Amino acid sequence: MLKFMKSLNNISRSQANFRSARISCDGICATHHAFVLAICKSPGRSQEELAQELCLNKSTVTRALAHLEESGYISRSQSKEDKRQCFVFPTEKMLDILPQIKEVSREWNILISQDIPQNELEIFYSVLSRMEARAKQINAQEEK
């Protein structure tokens, strides 16, 4: 199983390098890719919800969002009910780069899977999705 995790980490780092080489937006680096997709998919979600979805700790999310806000990609609004809670919204600047981010993602997925038969990809994705769900479940239990 150690090889499995090493392989996933290598794929992730390779994807980050690929994104870095192809995404040419001021203030956006490879690590912001997931934030752009998540924020644009569900505008107005809380920072805590983003942290849970992206499996990142709250301080990492806060730092990344501060950078995105300073760069003009997001706006945040404080909850009226709970002053500790902030909601995150994409700006026009973020919505403008979304097609490029999606295209780079699509290109990577095609390149990395081009020699693998569709039925094998479906099985792999099914297993990987179950493992991801289990990992998130374990993570949630550890946070309690």
N, CA, C and O atoms as a DFTB+ gen file, in Angstrom:
576 C
 N C O
     1  1       0.821      -1.204       0.000
     2  2       0.000       0.000       0.000
     3  2       0.860       1.262       0.000
     4  3       0.417       2.307      -0.477
     5  1       2.075       1.183       0.523
     6  2       2.944       2.351       0.522
     7  2       3.204       2.836      -0.895
     8  3       3.246       4.043      -1.133
     9  1       3.376       1.936      -1.822
    10  2       3.608       2.308      -3.217
    11  2       2.396       3.052      -3.762
    12  3       2.545       4.001      -4.533
    13  1       1.216       2.633      -3.372
    14  2      -0.019       3.268      -3.815
    15  2      -0.027       4.754      -3.429
    16  3      -0.300       5.614      -4.266
    17  1       0.271       5.046      -2.175
    18  2       0.262       6.438      -1.713
    19  2       1.380       7.240      -2.382
    20  3       1.188       8.406      -2.727
    21  1       2.528       6.627      -2.562
    22  2       3.633       7.301      -3.249
    23  2       3.219       7.654      -4.677
    24  3       3.507       8.751      -5.156
    25  1       2.548       6.734      -5.350
    26  2       2.090       6.979      -6.716
    27  2       1.096       8.134      -6.766
    28  3       1.192       9.004      -7.632
    29  1       0.138       8.141      -5.836
    30  2      -0.836       9.238      -5.799
    31  2      -0.157      10.584      -5.550
    32  3      -0.504      11.583      -6.179
    33  1       0.804      10.607      -4.638
    34  2       1.531      11.838      -4.369
    35  2       2.320      12.299      -5.591
    36  3       2.353      13.492      -5.892
    37  1       2.951      11.369      -6.291
    38  2       3.702      11.728      -7.495
    39  2       2.786      12.261      -8.595
    40  3       3.130      13.218      -9.289
    41  1       1.628      11.642      -8.746
    42  2       0.654      12.126      -9.728
    43  2       0.202      13.539      -9.358
    44  3       0.109      14.408     -10.225
    45  1      -0.075      13.766      -8.094
    46  2      -0.516      15.081      -7.629
    47  2       0.548      16.151      -7.881
    48  3       0.236      17.240      -8.362
    49  1       1.792      15.840      -7.556
    50  2       2.873      16.803      -7.788
    51  2       3.089      17.046      -9.278
    52  3       3.359      18.173      -9.694
    53  1       2.972      15.995     -10.077
    54  2       3.110      16.151     -11.527
    55  2       1.999      17.033     -12.082
    56  3       2.237      17.866     -12.957
    57  1       0.797      16.849     -11.573
    58  2      -0.324      17.683     -12.011
    59  2      -0.087      19.141     -11.623
    60  3      -0.390      20.042     -12.406
    61  1       0.442      19.382     -10.446
    62  2       0.734      20.754     -10.020
    63  2       1.762      21.393     -10.950
    64  3       1.626      22.561     -11.314
    65  1       2.778      20.644     -11.332
    66  2       3.776      21.161     -12.273
    67  2       3.143      21.470     -13.630
    68  3       3.449      22.490     -14.248
    69  1       2.272      20.595     -14.080
    70  2       1.569      20.774     -15.353
    71  2       0.724      22.045     -15.313
    72  3       0.764      22.856     -16.238
    73  1      -0.045      22.210     -14.231
    74  2      -0.886      23.409     -14.089
    75  2      -0.038      24.669     -14.042
    76  3      -0.364      25.666     -14.686
    77  1       1.045      24.625     -13.285
    78  2       1.919      25.798     -13.165
    79  2       2.451      26.238     -14.518
    80  3       2.572      27.432     -14.790
    81  1       2.766      25.273     -15.356
    82  2       3.315      25.592     -16.671
    83  2       2.261      26.143     -17.624
    84  3       2.600      26.841     -18.580
    85  1       0.991      25.841     -17.376
    86  2      -0.056      26.218     -18.330
    87  2      -1.002      27.323     -17.861
    88  3      -1.689      27.934     -18.679
    89  1      -1.044      27.579     -16.586
    90  2      -1.951      28.613     -16.087
    91  2      -1.176      29.913     -15.979
    92  3      -0.183      30.010     -15.258
    93  1      -1.647      30.899     -16.705
    94  2      -0.930      32.176     -16.738
    95  2      -1.831      33.305     -16.246
    96  3      -2.248      34.164     -17.023
    97  1      -2.119      33.293     -14.971
    98  2      -2.976      34.307     -14.372
    99  2      -2.224      34.951     -13.213
   100  3      -1.638      34.253     -12.386
   101  1      -2.240      36.260     -13.152
   102  2      -1.593      36.962     -12.039
   103  2      -2.195      36.524     -10.714
   104  3      -3.414      36.529     -10.546
   105  1      -1.338      36.147      -9.774
   106  2      -1.792      35.818      -8.431
   107  2      -2.357      34.423      -8.264
   108  3      -2.792      34.061      -7.171
   109  1      -2.360      33.627      -9.336
   110  2      -2.877      32.258      -9.250
   111  2      -1.713      31.300      -9.462
   112  3      -0.977      31.402     -10.443
   113  1      -1.561      30.371      -8.528
   114  2      -0.545      29.330      -8.702
   115  2      -1.253      27.982      -8.706
   116  3      -2.469      27.907      -8.533
   117  1      -0.496      26.941      -8.902
   118  2      -1.072      25.596      -9.027
   119  2      -1.919      25.207      -7.817
   120  3      -2.906      24.485      -7.958
   121  1      -1.541      25.678      -6.638
   122  2      -2.282      25.300      -5.433
   123  2      -3.656      25.968      -5.347
   124  3      -4.503      25.533      -4.567
   125  1      -3.885      27.011      -6.132
   126  2      -5.177      27.708      -6.100
   127  2      -6.213      27.077      -7.024
   128  3      -7.395      27.415      -6.956
   129  1      -5.781      26.176      -7.874
   130  2      -6.648      25.526      -8.845
   131  2      -7.902      24.950      -8.190
   132  3      -9.016      25.196      -8.652
   133  1      -7.722      24.191      -7.127
   134  2      -8.855      23.554      -6.447
   135  2      -9.787      24.599      -5.834
   136  3     -11.003      24.412      -5.804
   137  1      -9.212      25.698      -5.346
   138  2     -10.039      26.761      -4.778
   139  2     -10.919      27.395      -5.848
   140  3     -12.106      27.629      -5.624
   141  1     -10.336      27.672      -7.008
   142  2     -11.108      28.281      -8.101
   143  2     -12.286      27.387      -8.460
   144  3     -13.418      27.861      -8.557
   145  1     -12.029      26.101      -8.658
   146  2     -13.106      25.186      -9.042
   147  2     -14.178      25.077      -7.959
   148  3     -15.370      25.108      -8.264
   149  1     -13.766      24.952      -6.711
   150  2     -14.728      24.789      -5.615
   151  2     -15.558      26.047      -5.385
   152  3     -16.768      25.964      -5.171
   153  1     -14.917      27.201      -5.428
   154  2     -15.630      28.463      -5.183
   155  2     -16.605      28.760      -6.308
   156  3     -17.728      29.196      -6.058
   157  1     -16.185      28.526      -7.542
   158  2     -17.075      28.791      -8.677
   159  2     -18.225      27.783      -8.755
   160  3     -19.314      28.108      -9.226
   161  1     -17.971      26.561      -8.289
   162  2     -19.020      25.532      -8.299
   163  2     -20.138      25.873      -7.320
   164  3     -21.314      25.649      -7.608
   165  1     -19.766      26.415      -6.161
   166  2     -20.756      26.730      -5.129
   167  2     -20.437      28.080      -4.487
   168  3     -19.906      28.128      -3.378
   169  1     -20.756      29.169      -5.174
   170  2     -20.488      30.491      -4.598
   171  2     -21.266      30.688      -3.299
   172  3     -22.411      30.254      -3.168
   173  1     -20.619      31.350      -2.348
   174  2     -21.288      31.662      -1.093
   175  2     -21.107      30.617      -0.016
   176  3     -21.709      30.723       1.053
   177  1     -20.306      29.627      -0.269
   178  2     -20.069      28.632       0.778
   179  2     -19.115      29.215       1.812
   180  3     -18.402      30.183       1.545
   181  1     -19.113      28.619       2.976
   182  2     -18.271      29.130       4.055
   183  2     -16.837      28.636       3.892
   184  3     -16.567      27.669       3.180
   185  1     -15.931      29.329       4.570
   186  2     -14.534      28.905       4.561
   187  2     -14.404      27.513       5.152
   188  3     -13.592      26.713       4.688
   189  1     -15.195      27.220       6.169
   190  2     -15.153      25.896       6.799
   191  2     -15.591      24.806       5.828
   192  3     -14.995      23.730       5.787
   193  1     -16.626      25.085       5.052
   194  2     -17.077      24.113       4.051
   195  2     -15.997      23.876       2.993
   196  3     -15.792      22.746       2.549
   197  1     -15.311      24.950       2.595
   198  2     -14.203      24.802       1.647
   199  2     -13.099      23.927       2.226
   200  3     -12.561      23.056       1.542
   201  1     -12.767      24.165       3.486
   202  2     -11.728      23.371       4.148
   203  2     -12.107      21.889       4.151
   204  3     -11.266      21.029       3.888
   205  1     -13.359      21.597       4.445
   206  2     -13.809      20.206       4.470
   207  2     -13.760      19.583       3.081
   208  3     -13.282      18.460       2.920
   209  1     -14.250      20.299       2.087
   210  2     -14.276      19.750       0.731
   211  2     -12.869      19.502       0.197
   212  3     -12.614      18.482      -0.445
   213  1     -11.959      20.433       0.462
   214  2     -10.605      20.334      -0.076
   215  2      -9.653      19.555       0.834
   216  3      -8.481      19.373       0.504
   217  1     -10.162      19.099       1.974
   218  2      -9.359      18.349       2.950
   219  2      -8.117      19.133       3.368
   220  3      -7.002      18.613       3.372
   221  1      -8.341      20.381       3.715
   222  2      -7.273      21.260       4.174
   223  2      -7.637      21.811       5.539
   224  3      -8.817      21.927       5.872
   225  1      -6.618      22.156       6.337
   226  2      -6.947      22.740       7.630
   227  2      -7.385      24.191       7.438
   228  3      -7.083      24.821       6.425
   229  1      -8.090      24.693       8.419
   230  2      -8.701      26.025       8.313
   231  2      -7.678      27.137       8.106
   232  3      -7.941      28.093       7.378
   233  1      -6.519      27.018       8.738
   234  2      -5.516      28.079       8.595
   235  2      -4.948      28.113       7.177
   236  3      -4.657      29.190       6.657
   237  1      -4.788      26.958       6.551
   238  2      -4.313      26.910       5.161
   239  2      -5.329      27.563       4.238
   240  3      -4.969      28.325       3.341
   241  1      -6.597      27.261       4.464
   242  2      -7.669      27.852       3.658
   243  2      -7.708      29.362       3.875
   244  3      -7.843      30.120       2.915
   245  1      -7.593      29.799       5.105
   246  2      -7.625      31.238       5.401
   247  2      -6.495      31.969       4.681
   248  3      -6.717      33.035       4.106
   249  1      -5.291      31.408       4.705
   250  2      -4.149      32.037       4.022
   251  2      -4.366      32.093       2.511
   252  3      -4.115      33.121       1.882
   253  1      -4.831      30.992       1.932
   254  2      -5.059      30.958       0.479
   255  2      -6.144      31.946       0.079
   256  3      -6.018      32.638      -0.931
   257  1      -7.209      32.014       0.870
   258  2      -8.292      32.943       0.554
   259  2      -7.850      34.398       0.719
   260  3      -8.279      35.266      -0.041
   261  1      -7.003      34.663       1.695
   262  2      -6.478      36.025       1.864
   263  2      -5.694      36.435       0.615
   264  3      -5.824      37.560       0.133
   265  1      -4.887      35.518       0.103
   266  2      -4.121      35.800      -1.120
   267  2      -5.054      36.031      -2.306
   268  3      -4.868      36.978      -3.070
   269  1      -6.062      35.164      -2.459
   270  2      -7.010      35.312      -3.566
   271  2      -7.800      36.609      -3.457
   272  3      -8.111      37.240      -4.468
   273  1      -8.124      37.004      -2.235
   274  2      -8.852      38.261      -2.029
   275  2      -7.964      39.459      -2.374
   276  3      -8.404      40.384      -3.056
   277  1      -6.728      39.439      -1.907
   278  2      -5.787      40.519      -2.215
   279  2      -5.530      40.638      -3.715
   280  3      -5.294      41.732      -4.227
   281  1      -5.579      39.502      -4.414
   282  2      -5.349      39.490      -5.859
   283  2      -6.611      39.804      -6.659
   284  3      -6.564      39.895      -7.886
   285  1      -7.738      39.968      -5.968
   286  2      -8.982      40.358      -6.628
   287  2      -9.808      39.221      -7.187
   288  3     -10.694      39.456      -8.010
   289  1      -9.546      37.990      -6.764
   290  2     -10.260      36.844      -7.301
   291  2     -11.501      36.465      -6.506
   292  3     -12.404      35.825      -7.044
   293  1     -11.559      36.845      -5.249
   294  2     -12.724      36.510      -4.420
   295  2     -13.135      37.714      -3.590
   296  3     -12.378      38.669      -3.414
   297  1     -14.346      37.636      -3.093
   298  2     -14.791      38.558      -2.044
   299  2     -15.342      37.691      -0.918
   300  3     -15.843      36.590      -1.148
   301  1     -15.240      38.205       0.287
   302  2     -15.755      37.470       1.445
   303  2     -16.736      38.363       2.186
   304  3     -16.568      39.580       2.268
   305  1     -17.756      37.723       2.718
   306  2     -18.702      38.469       3.548
   307  2     -18.915      37.709       4.851
   308  3     -18.972      36.479       4.873
   309  1     -19.028      38.459       5.918
   310  2     -19.190      37.886       7.241
   311  2     -20.652      37.530       7.480
   312  3     -21.555      38.260       7.071
   313  1     -20.872      36.420       8.134
   314  2     -22.218      35.993       8.483
   315  2     -22.822      36.960       9.490
   316  3     -22.142      37.416      10.409
   317  1     -24.083      37.266       9.315
   318  2     -24.776      38.142      10.271
   319  2     -25.087      37.401      11.565
   320  3     -25.154      38.007      12.635
   321  1     -25.278      36.084      11.463
   322  2     -25.603      35.275      12.635
   323  2     -24.369      34.906      13.450
   324  3     -24.418      34.862      14.679
   325  1     -23.260      34.639      12.757
   326  2     -22.040      34.187      13.423
   327  2     -20.862      34.956      12.830
   328  3     -20.415      34.662      11.722
   329  1     -20.371      35.927      13.562
   330  2     -19.305      36.808      13.069
   331  2     -18.006      36.057      12.754
   332  3     -17.144      36.578      12.046
   333  1     -17.866      34.843      13.276
   334  2     -16.660      34.049      13.000
   335  2     -16.720      33.368      11.637
   336  3     -15.706      32.871      11.147
   337  1     -17.891      33.344      11.027
   338  2     -18.082      32.631       9.766
   339  2     -18.062      33.601       8.589
   340  3     -18.725      34.638       8.610
   341  1     -17.279      33.242       7.549
   342  2     -17.199      34.046       6.332
   343  2     -17.673      33.223       5.145
   344  3     -17.421      32.021       5.063
   345  1     -18.357      33.882       4.237
   346  2     -18.805      33.255       3.006
   347  2     -17.945      33.770       1.863
   348  3     -17.573      34.943       1.837
   349  1     -17.631      32.893       0.921
   350  2     -16.689      33.208      -0.149
   351  2     -17.414      33.243      -1.492
   352  3     -18.197      32.350      -1.818
   353  1     -17.136      34.295      -2.263
   354  2     -17.756      34.486      -3.565
   355  2     -16.693      34.767      -4.614
   356  3     -15.714      35.458      -4.333
   357  1     -16.874      34.235      -5.832
   358  2     -15.925      34.554      -6.900
   359  2     -16.208      35.956      -7.438
   360  3     -17.358      36.395      -7.470
   361  1     -15.173      36.642      -7.853
   362  2     -15.343      37.924      -8.528
   363  2     -15.360      37.660     -10.037
   364  3     -15.131      36.535     -10.482
   365  1     -15.629      38.694     -10.803
   366  2     -15.571      38.562     -12.263
   367  2     -14.194      38.087     -12.703
   368  3     -14.068      37.305     -13.645
   369  1     -13.167      38.564     -12.015
   370  2     -11.799      38.170     -12.348
   371  2     -11.623      36.654     -12.235
   372  3     -10.973      36.040     -13.082
   373  1     -12.195      36.052     -11.199
   374  2     -12.107      34.598     -11.053
   375  2     -12.950      33.905     -12.106
   376  3     -12.511      32.920     -12.701
   377  1     -14.143      34.402     -12.343
   378  2     -15.009      33.781     -13.343
   379  2     -14.376      33.844     -14.732
   380  3     -14.602      32.962     -15.561
   381  1     -13.581      34.888     -14.985
   382  2     -12.895      35.018     -16.276
   383  2     -11.822      33.952     -16.474
   384  3     -11.590      33.517     -17.601
   385  1     -11.163      33.524     -15.392
   386  2     -10.098      32.513     -15.537
   387  2     -10.626      31.083     -15.426
   388  3      -9.906      30.131     -15.727
   389  1     -11.869      30.931     -14.999
   390  2     -12.441      29.592     -14.819
   391  2     -12.334      28.721     -16.072
   392  3     -11.950      27.557     -15.954
   393  1     -12.656      29.228     -17.265
   394  2     -12.529      28.375     -18.454
   395  2     -11.097      27.867     -18.673
   396  3     -10.906      26.718     -19.071
   397  1     -10.109      28.697     -18.421
   398  2      -8.719      28.271     -18.576
   399  2      -8.374      27.180     -17.564
   400  3      -7.718      26.197     -17.910
   401  1      -8.811      27.349     -16.323
   402  2      -8.551      26.352     -15.276
   403  2      -9.206      25.020     -15.648
   404  3      -8.589      23.963     -15.512
   405  1     -10.444      25.072     -16.113
   406  2     -11.147      23.848     -16.505
   407  2     -10.466      23.175     -17.696
   408  3     -10.368      21.949     -17.747
   409  1     -10.001      23.966     -18.643
   410  2      -9.345      23.409     -19.828
   411  2      -8.036      22.718     -19.464
   412  3      -7.740      21.642     -19.985
   413  1      -7.262      23.314     -18.589
   414  2      -6.008      22.694     -18.150
   415  2      -6.310      21.388     -17.425
   416  3      -5.592      20.403     -17.599
   417  1      -7.344      21.371     -16.632
   418  2      -7.758      20.154     -15.921
   419  2      -8.181      19.065     -16.908
   420  3      -7.784      17.906     -16.783
   421  1      -8.982      19.452     -17.874
   422  2      -9.450      18.504     -18.891
   423  2      -8.266      17.931     -19.669
   424  3      -8.193      16.725     -19.904
   425  1      -7.349      18.798     -20.061
   426  2      -6.170      18.371     -20.810
   427  2      -5.333      17.371     -19.998
   428  3      -4.884      16.354     -20.527
   429  1      -5.131      17.673     -18.712
   430  2      -4.356      16.772     -17.854
   431  2      -5.022      15.403     -17.763
   432  3      -4.362      14.372     -17.890
   433  1      -6.338      15.402     -17.541
   434  2      -7.061      14.140     -17.413
   435  2      -6.959      13.298     -18.679
   436  3      -6.825      12.077     -18.607
   437  1      -7.021      13.941     -19.823
   438  2      -6.895      13.216     -21.094
   439  2      -5.491      12.643     -21.237
   440  3      -5.321      11.473     -21.580
   441  1      -4.493      13.470     -20.973
   442  2      -3.113      13.023     -21.139
   443  2      -2.754      11.869     -20.206
   444  3      -2.108      10.906     -20.618
   445  1      -3.170      11.973     -18.964
   446  2      -2.768      10.959     -17.986
   447  2      -3.503       9.628     -18.173
   448  3      -3.021       8.582     -17.737
   449  1      -4.660       9.672     -18.817
   450  2      -5.453       8.440     -18.934
   451  2      -5.590       7.937     -20.368
   452  3      -6.344       6.996     -20.615
   453  1      -4.893       8.528     -21.296
   454  2      -5.127       8.216     -22.712
   455  2      -4.884       6.760     -23.118
   456  3      -5.518       6.284     -24.059
   457  1      -4.003       6.053     -22.452
   458  2      -3.707       4.672     -22.833
   459  2      -4.419       3.635     -21.958
   460  3      -4.101       2.447     -22.006
   461  1      -5.368       4.092     -21.174
   462  2      -6.060       3.179     -20.254
   463  2      -7.490       2.959     -20.769
   464  3      -8.222       3.924     -20.992
   465  1      -7.885       1.698     -20.958
   466  2      -9.241       1.427     -21.449
   467  2     -10.314       1.999     -20.512
   468  3     -10.125       2.056     -19.297
   469  1     -11.421       2.413     -21.087
   470  2     -12.505       3.050     -20.337
   471  2     -13.014       2.182     -19.193
   472  3     -13.274       2.691     -18.102
   473  1     -13.159       0.886     -19.426
   474  2     -13.674       0.013     -18.358
   475  2     -12.712      -0.026     -17.164
   476  3     -13.158      -0.094     -16.019
   477  1     -11.412       0.017     -17.417
   478  2     -10.442       0.042     -16.324
   479  2     -10.499       1.373     -15.579
   480  3     -10.378       1.411     -14.354
   481  1     -10.682       2.454     -16.315
   482  2     -10.805       3.768     -15.678
   483  2     -12.032       3.818     -14.771
   484  3     -11.974       4.386     -13.680
   485  1     -13.128       3.234     -15.211
   486  2     -14.353       3.232     -14.409
   487  2     -14.160       2.451     -13.106
   488  3     -14.604       2.888     -12.044
   489  1     -13.510       1.316     -13.191
   490  2     -13.234       0.517     -11.988
   491  2     -12.304       1.290     -11.057
   492  3     -12.549       1.378      -9.854
   493  1     -11.242       1.846     -11.620
   494  2     -10.283       2.618     -10.827
   495  2     -10.974       3.784     -10.130
   496  3     -10.757       4.014      -8.940
   497  1     -11.800       4.515     -10.862
   498  2     -12.482       5.659     -10.266
   499  2     -13.439       5.228      -9.163
   500  3     -13.558       5.903      -8.140
   501  1     -14.113       4.115      -9.369
   502  2     -15.032       3.609      -8.355
   503  2     -14.289       3.287      -7.056
   504  3     -14.726       3.676      -5.972
   505  1     -13.176       2.583      -7.170
   506  2     -12.377       2.234      -5.991
   507  2     -11.804       3.490      -5.351
   508  3     -11.857       3.650      -4.132
   509  1     -11.264       4.370      -6.161
   510  2     -10.665       5.604      -5.651
   511  2     -11.703       6.477      -4.946
   512  3     -11.404       7.076      -3.913
   513  1     -12.900       6.554      -5.482
   514  2     -13.974       7.342      -4.855
   515  2     -14.339       6.788      -3.481
   516  3     -14.572       7.546      -2.539
   517  1     -14.385       5.467      -3.375
   518  2     -14.682       4.860      -2.072
   519  2     -13.560       5.133      -1.079
   520  3     -13.816       5.399       0.096
   521  1     -12.322       5.067      -1.548
   522  2     -11.192       5.353      -0.668
   523  2     -11.192       6.818      -0.239
   524  3     -10.869       7.133       0.906
   525  1     -11.551       7.707      -1.153
   526  2     -11.631       9.131      -0.825
   527  2     -12.708       9.361       0.235
   528  3     -12.483      10.093       1.199
   529  1     -13.855       8.750       0.064
   530  2     -14.938       8.895       1.046
   531  2     -14.490       8.389       2.412
   532  3     -14.772       9.017       3.433
   533  1     -13.801       7.267       2.430
   534  2     -13.315       6.704       3.694
   535  2     -12.277       7.620       4.326
   536  3     -12.287       7.831       5.538
   537  1     -11.374       8.170       3.501
   538  2     -10.354       9.086       4.017
   539  2     -11.008      10.327       4.633
   540  3     -10.578      10.795       5.687
   541  1     -12.038      10.858       3.983
   542  2     -12.730      12.030       4.522
   543  2     -13.451      11.684       5.824
   544  3     -13.505      12.499       6.745
   545  1     -13.999      10.481       5.893
   546  2     -14.665      10.027       7.106
   547  2     -13.657       9.938       8.254
   548  3     -13.942      10.394       9.362
   549  1     -12.502       9.365       8.005
   550  2     -11.459       9.263       9.022
   551  2     -11.009      10.646       9.445
   552  3     -10.829      10.907      10.635
   553  1     -10.827      11.528       8.484
   554  2     -10.412      12.904       8.768
   555  2     -11.429      13.620       9.656
   556  3     -11.057      14.313      10.603
   557  1     -12.705      13.448       9.343
   558  2     -13.762      14.084      10.139
   559  2     -13.758      13.550      11.571
   560  3     -13.968      14.309      12.516
   561  1     -13.522      12.262      11.733
   562  2     -13.462      11.670      13.080
   563  2     -12.268      12.204      13.861
   564  3     -12.361      12.422      15.069
   565  1     -11.156      12.412      13.181
   566  2      -9.957      12.935      13.838
   567  2     -10.129      14.375      14.292
   568  3      -9.511      14.793      15.271
   569  1     -10.965      15.143      13.589
   570  2     -11.190      16.547      13.929
   571  2     -12.040      16.723      15.167
   572  3     -12.015      17.782      15.793
   573  1     -12.802      15.683      15.534
   574  2     -13.722      15.783      16.681
   575  2     -12.999      15.780      17.982
   576  3     -13.626      15.859      19.038
